[in-house]
């Protein structure tokens, strides 16, 4: 979760006004603070572009009508913050940096809608025009790919770095897919955070991570409602990761990581049966690298066996992967891990959170 004050979290559960701030950074260097009438920011860890946005404003002046207008808008960015306000107290947090992808609306009367995607899209769209070879360490290779498209991008590493096998991508290859593959070699995922920085990090472990936020029912709580479900569709309880690098002429390596918790409904040796998922990459050149990649993927593949959709008072500081402690009206508690949510920029005070896993009795 983005760092906020204790007062921010307390205010979420009290009477307050949700606020949003939207700044348009034009290619000319000018910055315009937009007076918006509505909009939203959607966040989903399963999407290559983790964040998307739409903002609506009444003034049609931003609709490009000339070549000069187009040059100033295309390539521009939106920086959006959201937060709370009570009297003289106002606190906001960033909820995304977005490339402007479209501007449309009634040229005479408005309204105008601006849509954008988080900065992973800049890298994904910058396809390889010559064969691209990555080698060395995973973090260095990921950083080089990001800064190939965004030279001034900030890259924050929270994972354990390791050497990778040499890997060449063909012309027309997707650089973001390459980054995702290299990240998996060290058991990490890569994404652009709410502040526009690129992060290399493992998915937090539900069982060992301190909850970032408590969603509790009752007085001074933020809980509104919840639905709960379980599914076995596309749920695997083992991951077999393997690597064979012909460029480096290395010996093939592999590792199998399984759900080894006897109390888990997807226990590898339990009644759920054995359902392995297979992953391969030439960047994996050691058993340790295969194990790291398989461990990360196993968290993702077993997670959907227990899912929930929570409705609570809105907290724009959340990030996918955050662990939540949910206390239901009957007093029972669970740990959940955030998968996706959408922030209403038009003053909505609540939102829905989809979660990817849960543990009862927490």
Secondary structure, DSSP 8 states (H G I E B T S, - for coil): -----HHHHHHHTSS-EEEEEEEEE-TTS-EEEE-EEEEEEEEETTSSS-EEEEEEES-GGGS--SHHHHHHHTT-EEEEEEEEEETTEEEEEEEEEEEEEEEEE-TTT--EEEEEEETHHHHHHS--SS-EEEEEEHHHHHHHHHHHH-TT--EEE-S---EEEEEEE-TT--HHHHHHHHHHHTT-EEEE-TTS-EEEE----TTTS--SEEEE-STT--EEEEEEE---TT--SEEEEEE--TTTT---EEEEEE---TTSTT-TTSTT---EEEEE-TT--SHHHHHHHHHHHHHHHHHTTSEEEEEEE--TT--TT-EEEEE-TTS-EEEEEEEEEEEETTS--EEEEEEEEEEET-
